[in-house]
Amino acid sequence: MSTAQANTVEYWAETTPDAVAFIEGERQLTWAELNDAANRVAHGLAARGVVAGDVVVARTQIRIEWPILGEAISKLGCSLLGLNWRLTPAETQYVLSNSGATVVVCDDDDPEALAPAFEGLPIKLAVSIGKRVDGFVAFDDLLQAQAGPPLFGKGRPPLILYTSGTTGLPKGVVSVLQPGVQIDPKANEYLADVAQTRRGQPGGVSLLTLPLHHGAGPSQVWGAIQLGNPTILMRRFDPEGVLRLIDKYKVTNWVGVPTMYKRLAALPPDKLAAYDVSSIRALSVGAAPVPYALKQWIIGYFGADVLGEGYGATEVGMISFLPPEMQEKKPGSSGLPHKHVEISIRDADGRNLPRNQSGEIWIRTPVTIRSYLNAQPLRADTLDADGFFRVGDVGMLDDDGYLFITDRAKDMIIAGGVNIYPAEIEAAILKHPDVQDVAVIGIPDDEFGEQVKAFCELKPGHAANETAIIDFCREHLASYKRPKSLSIVDELPRNTMGKLLKRELREPYWKGRERNV
């Protein structure tokens, strides 16, 4: 009798062992091969001291080793922490320290450069995918472990993701979708409602281009596993490559951020015409505002009945969804709230606002967090007594209950679908010996939606130029966080309390735009 739980890798390895599970370039794994590899890696990790409850960091690009590692972690009863592979050693060290992680798996070109991030921390094992270096166990060596006895996971492992707040320091969010955690009927209904908006069907083919240190990437992988569908992995996004993969593998489902769709739309007409994309049944876009003109292009190219838009936040889960049939009826909307999701639009004093009035968006879902990982319970200015979470966006609900997002309250910058937090960048720039004060804002970028711009006030008698300050950021910030431009100003705008008035810095750049994000 099978001991495999339904709709898991072990289940598919028993029922459809030779069907393809994952493809990356020339590499592919059947369900049986994936399960075998995951068993080996789990035994290899266990032999090196990894035990249930350990937090295992996956700092990798999109690659076929990720699902192997994810399944191995599930079999061992560990938690998986998805970490952005572009973070510097200093940024990485903070997350490792804050999370209590004990195992790090990376695919860095130069893993040795990451070693300083482990200093003074209880890291019991570091694993390198690809390059063999001292101090790291090679992932290939884990794959050489014995595959038996067979181990059984509980589906997706507990997932930890790091998000930043206005303080600038990243904060850990633990997914409520943890094996063994009792989920009440309301939460189950909510999760089922969110799942159906992904519009996955048995027999589909999923294309993954979203990073695996965000909620959407792992969700896509695990959603395909649940259906027993193959997933095509694309390590580095390439617009024509996406069309080639859709055509070659008859992809049915793809989730992208607006920047990816913009790059597709910018391809020459002959390239767009060269590929058959008629297999697509469900496209999703989210993580950043989507210009209506871009939606119209997507609908024109892929068809009228495939595009959906989702809106969510790491701390509360998915919030709303705009289905294909409403894209042109409710342009600019992020859709209706999911089942059991409540949206409260509030003024600066916390009072509820009527329909069609913009204010701060507060959200209550069945999966709203109560605290960040290893941190105090959230204060009332972030999570109120009724369980509503302040997401940091500004928007309104129309007469039909559709949500429209118009601005951001927390100054967050979204570039290419990635959240960038000005406070973190400002803290890094303030380390420069010549800088007295700094303000970082997002300004329009046709390709990425926004780009990072900094304004610096120098200390009296000091003289640093823009290039020197941007160069200084290289030591402290990942490339995507560094300012693309920087202006030195005599004085930053402030109110009578001394608070920076970023709106005054933003206004000249956003004047005449569709919306202020």
JOTA-V851957 format. One record per backbone hydrogen bond with DSSP energy under -1.0 kcal/mol. CO is the residue of the C=O (numbers start at 1). NH is the residue of the N-H. If there is no record, write none. Layout:
co->CO nh->NH
co->CO nh->NH
This chain:
co->5 nh->8
co->8 nh->12
co->9 nh->13
co->10 nh->14
co->11 nh->15
co->12 nh->16
co->16 nh->19
co->17 nh->32
co->19 nh->31
co->21 nh->231
co->22 nh->29
co->23 nh->233
co->24 nh->27
co->27 nh->24
co->29 nh->21
co->29 nh->22
co->30 nh->34
co->31 nh->35
co->32 nh->36
co->33 nh->37
co->34 nh->38
co->35 nh->39
co->36 nh->40
co->37 nh->41
co->38 nh->42
co->39 nh->43
co->40 nh->44
co->41 nh->45
co->42 nh->46
co->43 nh->47
co->45 nh->50
co->46 nh->49
co->51 nh->54
co->54 nh->79
co->55 nh->102
co->55 nh->103
co->56 nh->81
co->57 nh->105
co->58 nh->83
co->59 nh->107
co->63 nh->66
co->65 nh->69
co->66 nh->70
co->67 nh->71
co->68 nh->72
co->69 nh->73
co->70 nh->74
co->71 nh->75
co->72 nh->76
co->73 nh->77
co->73 nh->78
co->77 nh->53
co->79 nh->56
co->80 nh->160
co->81 nh->58
co->84 nh->87
co->88 nh->92
co->89 nh->93
co->90 nh->94
co->91 nh->95
co->92 nh->96
co->93 nh->97
co->94 nh->98
co->95 nh->99
co->96 nh->100
co->96 nh->101
co->102 nh->124
co->102 nh->125
co->103 nh->57
co->104 nh->127
co->105 nh->59
co->106 nh->129
co->110 nh->113
co->111 nh->114
co->114 nh->117
co->115 nh->118
co->116 nh->119
co->118 nh->121
co->121 nh->123
co->125 nh->104
co->126 nh->137
co->127 nh->106
co->128 nh->139
co->129 nh->131
co->133 nh->136
co->137 nh->128
co->138 nh->141
co->138 nh->142
co->139 nh->143
co->142 nh->145
co->158 nh->80
co->159 nh->175
co->160 nh->82
co->161 nh->173
co->163 nh->171
co->165 nh->168
co->171 nh->163
co->172 nh->373
co->173 nh->161
co->176 nh->178
co->178 nh->181
co->184 nh->188
co->185 nh->189
co->186 nh->190
co->187 nh->191
co->188 nh->192
co->189 nh->193
co->190 nh->194
co->191 nh->195
co->192 nh->196
co->195 nh->198
co->201 nh->204
co->205 nh->252
co->205 nh->253
co->206 nh->232
co->208 nh->234
co->214 nh->218
co->215 nh->219
co->216 nh->220
co->217 nh->221
co->218 nh->222
co->219 nh->223
co->220 nh->224
co->221 nh->225
co->222 nh->226
co->223 nh->227
co->224 nh->229
co->230 nh->206
co->231 nh->23
co->232 nh->208
co->238 nh->242
co->239 nh->243
co->240 nh->244
co->241 nh->245
co->242 nh->246
co->243 nh->247
co->244 nh->248
co->245 nh->249
co->246 nh->251
co->252 nh->281
co->252 nh->282
co->253 nh->207
co->254 nh->284
co->257 nh->260
co->257 nh->261
co->258 nh->262
co->259 nh->263
co->260 nh->264
co->261 nh->265
co->262 nh->266
co->264 nh->267
co->268 nh->272
co->269 nh->273
co->277 nh->280
co->282 nh->254
co->283 nh->308
co->284 nh->256
co->285 nh->310
co->291 nh->295
co->292 nh->296
co->293 nh->297
co->294 nh->298
co->295 nh->299
co->296 nh->300
co->297 nh->301
co->298 nh->302
co->299 nh->303
co->306 nh->283
co->308 nh->285
co->309 nh->322
co->311 nh->319
co->311 nh->320
co->313 nh->316
co->313 nh->317
co->315 nh->369
co->317 nh->313
co->319 nh->338
co->320 nh->311
co->321 nh->336
co->322 nh->309
co->323 nh->326
co->324 nh->327
co->326 nh->330
co->330 nh->333
co->335 nh->403
co->336 nh->321
co->338 nh->341
co->342 nh->364
co->344 nh->362
co->345 nh->353
co->346 nh->360
co->347 nh->350
co->351 nh->347
co->354 nh->357
co->359 nh->395
co->360 nh->346
co->361 nh->391
co->362 nh->344
co->363 nh->389
co->364 nh->342
co->365 nh->368
co->370 nh->378
co->372 nh->375
co->379 nh->382
co->379 nh->383
co->382 nh->390
co->384 nh->387
co->388 nh->384
co->389 nh->363
co->392 nh->409
co->392 nh->410
co->393 nh->361
co->394 nh->406
co->394 nh->407
co->395 nh->359
co->396 nh->404
co->397 nh->356
co->398 nh->401
co->402 nh->398
co->403 nh->334
co->404 nh->396
co->406 nh->516
co->407 nh->394
co->413 nh->420
co->415 nh->418
co->418 nh->415
co->420 nh->413
co->421 nh->424
co->421 nh->425
co->422 nh->426
co->423 nh->427
co->424 nh->428
co->425 nh->429
co->426 nh->430
co->428 nh->431
co->429 nh->432
co->432 nh->435
co->434 nh->459
co->437 nh->457
co->439 nh->455
co->441 nh->453
co->443 nh->451
co->445 nh->449
co->448 nh->416
co->448 nh->450
co->449 nh->445
co->451 nh->443
co->452 nh->484
co->452 nh->485
co->453 nh->441
co->454 nh->487
co->455 nh->439
co->456 nh->489
co->457 nh->436
co->457 nh->437
co->459 nh->462
co->465 nh->469
co->466 nh->470
co->467 nh->471
co->468 nh->472
co->469 nh->473
co->471 nh->474
co->472 nh->475
co->473 nh->477
co->478 nh->481
co->485 nh->454
co->487 nh->456
co->493 nh->501
co->495 nh->498
co->499 nh->495
co->502 nh->506
co->503 nh->507
co->506 nh->509
co->506 nh->510
co->507 nh->511
co->510 nh->513
